[in-house]
């Protein structure tokens, strides 16, 4: 579903970024991407989402090269940043309608999906209000609904659980599982290692822009240890 | 982190000053002022950024401002030299103070509300243990520093030329130094008062931005109307007065803005006492208005940012959802973006409105009504299409439409949208926005000029081609000078390089077309118009293709 080969992206001036990062996410994967602040998680996700240009490497989404055919690639996925700055001058329903228009979702389907997810996330009553009146959590929920309204094959999420209430977090986890059961994939960054351990079948750990571990969760987290233990161990080993 | 350290430097001083409540309050005023001023003109970001591209762009912008300063200095210097040469040296400073005051007032009216009541930093300031007065003081101080900078740009070159030719005494310099600091105060107070009234009135309504934009535009048109009435009074002047040109100029300036004459005379005659009285008056007016802003600051901000959520959306309303094409959907979004910002609307719709005003003047007051406003002889009938085109493309909305995306930029970048779609939507929105004004202006112009077939064709075609050019040119400029990490919409709409270049581009185009139309003999007028239209269409096509090519990097 998503193949990242030798991705390199360095910011001018600071020189920080991501160096020679390779990952493969298969259909059905819930892939956690973990690392300390400034490790390069958001940079990687933004490169995959086509927001940042990159210096080297290849990104393939469902076999389509992001550099060669960005629009076809973007049709396959939905991206939600850690702080969803959504058009504050639109109402919630106008924003969802706009996204549905861009992805050419039929009128019947968009109504059905918006109703379903808005009810699930309990923001239906607020859909007629301007996004500027929404709380952070409501914006997060609206962004999630906009991502789900076009049934993407790949969901790219940056810290998706930040700001969500417990019920919404459970719903999101269920939605993530459902997408994977239907042959889709999830690639998300998180600092909540417990969630990553329980939710994901695969994990990648990044430090200072370099991938230091990746693979099946079961292989990485050995018996008697938690992902937190492994994370601390691996990160400290890489620092030595 | 380093910025914060700079802003809140000298912690030991702060500790010492905690002894008394008054000194603590003073320290709070100073801290808020430092916070507000540290990034004035984007200087702090320029100082600390490590991105060479950002530095290059800032340097380019700096060069542009230096160029504009040089042009202004040259113009002001020439004006002062002319006045001194004609023996009118006593009116020099009244004239310069009046010019800078009127400009500060007109531009201030359009941005005062957005600067004073801007959302950025409001929540943080509310949560800090600082008095409201400190927050308001810091915001007004920033406006004052910017306006003082502008008035110095006008006054300093004039002073140098004046001093070189007249060789005034020491009292002149003392009075000038005192007077200069007070020049922006009264016009700023007027602009702030107008901004508070407009923002305060609109903040209680649901469609705040639209109402604020409408009121601001009405205010600016009112200022134009008042100044036009003032020039209409010229006919009633005592002819005896014209024998003393200086007295005549003083009288005209006094009608426009009396404090300019008082302060100007005090400076020229080196009358420190009168100068101090003028400064005192300015300070008093400024302080009263500032106190008024303090009193209504929180109520207006609460109304503006409190939100208006009905929380009553019904599932049944989903049945009304209709799918639109991508271009139409993007265009609708552009319209909503546009009308959500009062300062964006007020600054970019003024050109089309002025186009209608010009056509209306020609229709209702006759063809010579326009000629009275233009400092050189013109045939308004044949030049009207060029003038209309030029006015229409002043401050085109597309020149800041990419920057206005701001923090929402990630949305269009992560969606499967081609750059062409995004840019076409921005151009289409601008064209549709201008269309009703264009049609109204054309109808009035046709009724006023009653042109023949060829004249009618040019009357329609010249402004239309100019408008399309300005929309595409605006995108070109904004693609080269995008500002996405802005603090306030004011910095994009009024202070960004693309806004300046977008405005200048339209103005220069209008001047070039007008000059060409005036220079070329009448028998070649059709050839000239055809040539101008063909050139503009070709340039527009080249820019359009270039824009789409340059923007491919987005995808």
Interface residues (C-beta under 8 A of the other chain):
Chain A: X11 X12 X13 X14 X46 X49 X50 X51 X53 X70 X71 X72 X73 X74 X75 X79 X81 X85 X86 X87 X88 X89 X90 X92 X93 X94 X97 X98 X99 X100 X101 X102 X103 X104 X105 X106 X107 X110 X111 X114 X115 X119 X124 X125 X126 X127 X128 X129 X130 X132 X133
Chain B: X49 X50 X51 X52 X53 X307 X308 X309 X310 X311 X312 X313 X315 X317 X318 X319 X321 X322 X323 X324 X325 X326 X328 X329 X330 X332 X333 X336 X337 X339 X340 X341 X406 X407 X408 X410 X411 X413 X414 X415 X416 X417 X418 X553 X555
